[in-house]
Amino acid sequence: SIPKTNKFSVKVDRKALINTVERVSLIISDKLKSPVRCTFGDGVLNVFTSSALGKATDSCPIEGSAENMVIGFNNKYLLDALRAAPADTLKLNLSSGTSPCILVPDDDSDKFLYMVLPVRLRANEN
């Protein structure tokens, strides 16, 4: 079921976030399915991944804060939702590092809703 209440809501420019995730995804291959680690700081979303090919990190400005919550995503599923969303500015609604991230339009209309499930992160990756 889709969570109705979320602890945090941050705004992000859809294209900026797509570009950020695409850049760190360059070292992720189909064989080496490394999750992207998203850390939601104050005004910035830091995206990190590591694979056998190396490490990649990038950041994207956001409006709001999720108190440095860390969530791992499959880069393809996250990009699919971002590319499909028909709005320039999105709200990412978050509850915890193990709860789904809900993408909705910034204008609070109910035109679309995408739910991206998190993936488990290994504790030693940072």
Buried (B, 14 or more C-beta within 10 A) or exposed (E): EEBEEBEBBBEBBBEBBBEBBBBBBEBBEEEEEBBBBBBBBEEEBBBBBBBEEEEBBBBBEBEBBBEEBBBBBBBBBBBEBBEEBEBEBBBBBBBBBEBBBBBBBBEEEEEBEBBBEBBEBEEEEE
